[in-house]
């Protein structure tokens, strides 16, 4: 019964979000690319390549940050076994662009199927993964359940539950618990995340605390440092310049940062502000807000 309820609610939610998805497709363009992937249907050449991979490792990463984590996992696994092949899935056009940098010629890149039973079953029938790795807080019940039914080992890496989500996970423990217990192993970012996962119903013995993989990714890159220095130089800055950085901002947060910057700038005229909106198509709106603030 719970699965019937979930699938009914997911269907209603998806249909309600269709106008939003269509608008985002129009704005970003990239959402039209490989649209049928989301229904477990692939171009003939891609499907043939997927079927020929011989039980690859499937890693799912929702967007850019998670794709970095997936890339870290892929490189570590390839060091242990150079012959391993990966299917990397993502859900966003920005995630896809970053994922293209993480895969090799022996891997395949797809959009993750929607969490409808039919879409999930078609994708698994084509790919037939040897194991499935989810990143961070990606919990797709039908996909997880279908993997478990096929005896495909499931792993959740860089796992986290945010402050905002934790109460909801606890309240819905009756639902999340059985799903989380389907994972072979969970690698949490912190002891707090581990406790929140346990509170949500995960088995304590299946969870290890490994820290955040994103810190492992953030190694010093001399080329990037040089490009950042050149960028700052355009605006009168240098290597010693203090920067107020708003990374991956949502609408509403930019105005707060601009207000804070104006107050700080009056005291520290060498300070510079850099805002990186979570969705790049918002850049013009952010620039207009900055110009309006003077």
C-alpha positions as CSV (number, residue, x, y, z in Angstrom):
1,X,0.0,0.0,0.0
2,X,2.8,2.4,0.9
3,X,4.3,2.0,-2.6
4,X,0.9,2.7,-4.3
5,X,0.6,5.9,-2.2
6,X,4.2,7.0,-3.0
7,X,3.7,6.4,-6.7
8,X,0.4,8.2,-6.7
9,X,1.9,11.2,-4.9
10,X,5.0,11.2,-7.1
11,X,2.8,11.2,-10.2
12,X,0.7,14.1,-9.0
13,X,3.9,16.1,-7.9
14,X,5.6,15.4,-11.3
15,X,2.5,16.6,-13.3
16,X,2.3,19.7,-11.1
17,X,6.0,20.4,-11.9
18,X,5.7,19.9,-15.6
19,X,5.2,23.7,-16.4
20,X,8.2,24.5,-14.3
21,X,10.3,21.9,-16.1
22,X,9.1,23.2,-19.5
23,X,10.1,26.7,-18.5
24,X,13.5,25.6,-17.4
25,X,13.9,23.7,-20.6
26,X,13.2,26.8,-22.5
27,X,15.6,28.9,-20.4
28,X,18.5,26.5,-20.3
29,X,18.1,24.7,-23.6
30,X,20.1,21.7,-22.3
31,X,17.1,20.1,-20.8
32,X,15.9,19.1,-24.3
33,X,19.1,17.1,-24.7
34,X,18.6,13.4,-24.3
35,X,15.1,14.0,-22.9
36,X,14.0,10.3,-23.4
37,X,16.8,9.2,-21.0
38,X,14.5,10.2,-18.2
39,X,12.1,7.5,-19.3
40,X,14.7,4.8,-19.6
41,X,14.9,5.1,-23.4
42,X,18.2,5.9,-25.0
43,X,19.4,6.6,-28.5
44,X,20.2,3.4,-30.4
45,X,24.0,3.9,-30.3
46,X,23.9,4.8,-26.6
47,X,21.7,1.8,-25.7
48,X,24.0,-0.5,-27.6
49,X,27.0,0.9,-25.8
50,X,25.3,0.5,-22.4
51,X,24.3,-3.1,-23.1
52,X,27.9,-3.9,-24.1
53,X,29.4,-2.6,-20.9
54,X,29.2,-5.9,-19.0
55,X,27.8,-4.9,-15.6
56,X,29.3,-1.5,-15.1
57,X,29.2,0.6,-11.9
58,X,26.3,3.1,-12.0
59,X,26.9,6.3,-10.0
60,X,24.2,8.9,-9.7
61,X,25.0,12.6,-9.0
62,X,22.2,15.1,-9.1
63,X,24.1,18.3,-10.1
64,X,27.5,19.9,-10.2
65,X,28.6,19.5,-6.6
66,X,27.6,15.9,-6.5
67,X,29.3,15.3,-9.9
68,X,32.6,16.4,-8.3
69,X,32.1,13.8,-5.6
70,X,31.2,11.1,-8.2
71,X,34.4,12.0,-10.1
72,X,36.4,11.5,-6.9
73,X,34.8,8.1,-6.3
74,X,35.4,7.1,-9.9
75,X,39.1,8.0,-9.9
76,X,39.6,6.1,-6.6
77,X,37.9,3.0,-7.9
78,X,39.8,3.2,-11.2
79,X,43.1,3.2,-9.3
80,X,42.1,-0.1,-7.7
81,X,40.8,-1.5,-10.9
82,X,41.7,0.3,-14.2
83,X,39.3,-1.9,-16.2
84,X,36.2,-0.7,-14.2
85,X,33.6,1.0,-16.4
86,X,31.1,3.6,-15.1
87,X,27.7,4.8,-16.0
88,X,27.4,8.3,-14.6
89,X,23.9,9.8,-14.3
90,X,22.8,13.3,-13.5
91,X,19.5,15.3,-13.5
92,X,20.5,18.8,-14.5
93,X,22.0,20.3,-17.7
94,X,24.8,22.0,-15.5
95,X,25.5,18.6,-13.9
96,X,25.8,17.1,-17.4
97,X,28.3,19.7,-18.5
98,X,30.5,18.9,-15.5
99,X,30.0,15.2,-15.8
100,X,31.4,15.3,-19.4
101,X,34.7,16.3,-17.8
102,X,34.6,13.4,-15.3
103,X,33.9,10.4,-17.6
104,X,36.4,8.7,-19.9
105,X,35.9,7.0,-23.3
106,X,35.1,3.7,-21.6
107,X,32.2,5.2,-19.6
108,X,28.7,6.4,-20.5
109,X,26.9,9.5,-19.4
110,X,23.1,9.5,-19.1
111,X,20.2,11.4,-17.4
112,X,18.8,9.6,-14.5
113,X,15.4,8.0,-15.1
114,X,12.4,9.5,-13.4
115,X,11.4,7.5,-10.3
116,X,8.5,5.8,-11.9
117,X,8.6,1.9,-11.8
118,X,8.4,1.6,-15.5
119,X,11.2,4.1,-16.2
120,X,13.5,2.6,-13.6
121,X,12.9,-1.0,-14.8
122,X,13.7,-0.1,-18.4
123,X,16.9,1.6,-17.4
124,X,18.1,-1.2,-15.2
125,X,17.2,-3.8,-17.9
126,X,19.5,-2.0,-20.3
127,X,22.4,-1.1,-18.0
128,X,22.4,-4.1,-15.6
129,X,24.9,-2.6,-13.1
130,X,27.1,-4.6,-10.9
131,X,26.5,-2.0,-8.1
132,X,24.8,1.3,-7.7
133,X,26.3,4.3,-5.9
134,X,24.1,7.3,-4.8
135,X,25.6,10.6,-3.7
136,X,24.7,12.8,-0.7
137,X,21.0,13.0,-0.1
138,X,19.7,11.3,-3.3
139,X,16.9,9.0,-2.1
140,X,14.8,7.6,-5.0
141,X,12.6,4.9,-3.5
142,X,11.6,3.1,-6.7
143,X,15.1,3.0,-8.1
144,X,16.5,1.8,-4.7
145,X,13.8,-0.8,-4.4
146,X,14.3,-2.1,-7.9
147,X,18.1,-2.4,-7.4
148,X,17.5,-4.3,-4.1
149,X,15.1,-6.6,-5.8
150,X,17.8,-7.5,-8.4
151,X,20.4,-8.0,-5.6
152,X,22.4,-5.1,-6.8
153,X,24.6,-3.8,-3.9
154,X,23.6,-0.2,-3.0
155,X,26.0,2.4,-1.6
156,X,25.3,6.0,-0.4
157,X,28.5,8.2,-0.4
158,X,29.1,11.6,1.1
159,X,25.7,11.1,2.8
160,X,24.1,14.1,4.6
161,X,20.8,15.2,6.0
162,X,20.4,19.0,6.3
163,X,19.1,20.9,9.3
164,X,15.9,21.7,7.5
165,X,15.3,18.1,6.3
166,X,16.2,16.3,9.5
167,X,12.8,16.8,11.3
168,X,11.0,15.5,8.2
169,X,13.1,12.4,8.0
170,X,12.4,11.6,11.6
171,X,8.7,12.1,11.2
172,X,8.7,9.8,8.2
173,X,11.0,7.2,9.7
174,X,8.3,4.6,9.0
175,X,8.9,5.3,5.3
176,X,12.6,6.1,5.0
177,X,13.7,3.4,7.4
178,X,13.0,0.4,5.2
179,X,14.5,2.3,2.2
180,X,17.7,3.3,4.0
181,X,18.1,-0.3,5.3
182,X,18.3,-1.5,1.7
183,X,21.8,0.1,1.4
184,X,24.8,-2.2,1.7
185,X,26.8,0.6,3.2
186,X,26.4,4.3,3.9
187,X,29.3,6.7,4.1
188,X,28.3,9.8,6.1
189,X,29.9,13.3,6.1
190,X,29.8,13.7,9.9
191,X,28.8,12.1,13.2
192,X,25.8,14.4,13.1
193,X,24.8,13.1,9.7
194,X,25.2,9.5,10.9
195,X,22.9,10.2,13.9
196,X,20.3,11.8,11.6
197,X,20.4,8.8,9.3
198,X,20.0,6.5,12.2
199,X,17.1,8.6,13.5
200,X,15.6,8.3,10.0
201,X,15.8,4.5,10.3
202,X,19.1,3.5,8.8
203,X,20.9,0.6,10.5
204,X,23.8,2.0,12.6
205,X,26.1,-0.8,11.6
206,X,25.9,0.1,8.0
207,X,27.1,3.7,8.4
208,X,30.8,4.8,8.5
209,X,31.8,8.5,8.9
210,X,34.3,9.4,6.2
211,X,34.1,13.2,6.2
212,X,33.1,15.3,3.2
213,X,34.4,14.1,-0.2
214,X,34.1,17.7,-1.4
215,X,37.0,18.8,0.8
216,X,39.1,16.0,-0.9
217,X,38.2,17.4,-4.3
218,X,39.2,21.0,-3.3
219,X,42.9,20.5,-3.8
220,X,45.0,23.5,-4.9
221,X,45.0,24.1,-8.6
222,X,47.7,26.4,-9.8
223,X,45.9,27.2,-13.1
224,X,42.7,28.1,-11.4
225,X,44.6,30.2,-8.9
226,X,46.2,32.1,-11.8
227,X,42.8,32.7,-13.5
228,X,41.3,33.9,-10.2
229,X,44.2,36.3,-9.7
230,X,43.7,37.6,-13.3
231,X,40.0,38.0,-12.6
232,X,40.6,40.0,-9.4
233,X,43.2,42.2,-11.2
234,X,40.4,43.3,-13.6
235,X,38.7,44.9,-10.6
236,X,41.7,46.4,-8.9
237,X,42.4,43.4,-6.7
238,X,45.3,41.1,-6.2
239,X,46.3,37.9,-4.4
240,X,45.9,39.6,-1.0
241,X,42.4,40.9,-1.8
242,X,39.7,39.9,0.6
243,X,36.6,38.7,-1.2
244,X,33.1,38.3,0.1
245,X,31.9,35.3,-1.9
246,X,28.3,34.2,-2.3
247,X,28.5,30.7,-3.9
248,X,25.5,28.8,-5.3
249,X,23.1,31.5,-4.2
250,X,19.3,31.4,-4.5
251,X,17.0,34.3,-5.3
252,X,16.6,36.5,-2.3
253,X,20.1,35.7,-0.9
254,X,21.8,38.0,-3.4
255,X,20.1,41.1,-2.1
256,X,21.2,40.2,1.5
257,X,24.8,39.8,0.3
258,X,24.8,43.1,-1.6
259,X,23.4,44.9,1.5
260,X,26.1,43.4,3.7
261,X,28.8,44.2,1.2
262,X,27.8,47.9,1.0
263,X,28.1,48.2,4.8
264,X,31.5,46.5,4.9
265,X,32.8,48.4,1.8
266,X,32.3,51.7,3.6
267,X,34.9,50.5,6.2
268,X,37.0,48.2,3.9
269,X,37.2,49.8,0.4
270,X,39.6,47.1,-0.8
271,X,36.9,44.4,-0.3
272,X,35.4,42.8,-3.4
273,X,32.1,41.0,-3.9
274,X,31.7,37.9,-6.1
275,X,28.2,36.3,-6.5
276,X,27.8,32.9,-8.2
277,X,24.1,32.1,-8.6
278,X,23.2,28.4,-8.3
279,X,21.5,28.6,-11.7
280,X,23.6,30.5,-14.2
281,X,20.6,31.9,-16.2
282,X,19.9,34.1,-13.1
283,X,23.2,35.9,-13.7
284,X,21.6,38.8,-15.6
285,X,19.1,39.4,-12.8
286,X,21.8,39.3,-10.2
287,X,23.9,41.8,-12.2
288,X,20.8,44.1,-12.5
289,X,20.3,43.9,-8.7
290,X,23.9,44.9,-8.1
291,X,23.7,47.8,-10.5
292,X,20.5,49.0,-8.9
293,X,22.1,49.0,-5.5
294,X,24.8,51.2,-6.9
